[in-house]
Amino acid sequence: MAEDVLLMEEKNGVVQLTLNRPAVMNAFNFEMLRALAGAIETLRFRSDVRVVIITGAGEKAFCAGADLKERAGLSPVQVKEFIFTIRNLFTTIEDLNKPVIAAVNGIALGGGTELALACDIRLAAASASMGLTETRLAIIPGAGGTQRLPRLVGRGKAKELIFTGKRVSAEDALAIGLVNQVCAPEALLDACQAMAAEICETGPIAIAQAKYAINRGLETDLHTGLAIESNAYWLTIPTKDRLEGLAAFREKRKPVYKGE
Ligand code: COA
């Protein structure tokens, strides 16, 4: 039987999804797109899952973007279907009601960098290299790269990276704010798990609302953003978790949040 193109492991409320096509540097074919979409859809309704980590199998690559071997055999309509599917998938990841951490364990090109951009937080191995290299193939980033990269690193740097199609090292990615942290390759997953564990100490409804307020608020003017924040805050007020937080503070103990 063929190996699963997506591996899923879970421990202590943290799910790790591993893109598992190492022979092609974890490039996305239709099968892997559908597998990831299915997993994300399921995780949305898993209240026991607090954080998702996405990484790539093997030591060389996080994800080398679209599977260019599959692409060569696709008709123009099928290419459109691929781009439509991958763009919507990455938006679904961005909109997931829980934090998603990209563990960029190696090469992340094209759709690989676009996947990392759709995640909330990016940690990279020192050996990683990232880039939106599509223009070198006479196409453009089609899974959100032209939109998310300038929003993250500013339009000047984004244009430089997209127009040249060049790759940046993990250290350079850190310097321009493309990644949050750089780790020794062997320490990357532990660092992601440590961050996930810290997130697990917080209130689930609070995290979902904070993510919503940040994502939606950044796309609008300040006053509308503040109104979004206000509505998001109001949703936390009637929760049992909010009262638990206050009780735990009073009783000098760790709170136990249930997402209620
Ligand atoms: N699609 C399909 N196969 C890919 C791939 C992709 N995007 N990226 C790498 N592979 C395959 C290679 O064809 C090779 O398979 P082979 O041994 O059967 O020939 C294998 O992965 C290893 O890649 P290789 O090129 O030998 O390794 P490298 O270290 O010399 O270079 C890359 C790695 C990622 C820099 C290079 O493969 C590359 O440029 N890939 C294309 C990346 C890209 O442009 N992505 C954007 C797509 S829109």
Residues whose N, C-alpha, C, O or C-beta is under 5 A from the ligand:
A	BS01	COA	A23 V24 M25 A27 A64 G65 A66 D67 L68 K69 I107 L109 G110 G111 T133 E134
